[in-house]
């Protein structure tokens, strides 16, 4: 439950910050985060496939 409270608090802080930032900065930051998450997901998928095929 404490985790949810902290997550909602951080979400509120981030959304408040984005509301005051210029649109171009928000879009650029969102794009960087999306690319970072996509690279992370691909690395994890590759690691899991390699780990299961080695067994």
C-alpha positions in Angstrom: 0.0 0.0 0.0 2.8 2.4 0.8 4.3 1.6 -2.6 1.1 2.8 -4.3 1.0 6.0 -2.3 4.6 6.8 -3.2 4.0 6.0 -6.9 0.9 8.3 -7.0 2.9 11.0 -5.3 5.7 10.8 -7.8 3.2 10.7 -10.7 1.7 13.9 -9.4 5.1 15.6 -9.2 6.1 14.4 -12.7 2.8 15.5 -14.3 3.0 18.8 -12.5 6.5 19.3 -13.9 5.4 18.4 -17.4 2.5 20.8 -17.3 5.0 23.7 -16.8 7.6 22.5 -19.3 7.5 23.6 -23.0 5.7 21.1 -25.3 8.9 20.5 -27.3 10.8 19.5 -24.2 8.0 17.2 -23.0 7.8 15.4 -26.4 11.6 15.1 -26.6 11.8 13.7 -23.1 8.9 11.3 -23.8 10.7 10.1 -26.9 13.9 9.4 -25.1 12.1 7.5 -22.4 10.2 5.4 -24.9 13.4 4.5 -26.8 15.1 3.6 -23.6 12.2 1.3 -22.6 12.1 -0.3 -26.0 15.9 -1.0 -25.9 15.5 -2.4 -22.3 12.6 -4.7 -23.4 14.5 -6.0 -26.4 17.6 -6.7 -24.3 15.5 -8.6 -21.7 13.7 -10.6 -24.5 17.0 -11.5 -26.0 18.5 -12.5 -22.7 15.5 -14.7 -21.8 15.5 -16.5 -25.2 19.2 -17.2 -24.9 18.8 -18.4 -21.3 16.0 -20.8 -22.2 17.7 -22.2 -25.3 20.9 -22.9 -23.3 19.0 -25.3 -21.0 
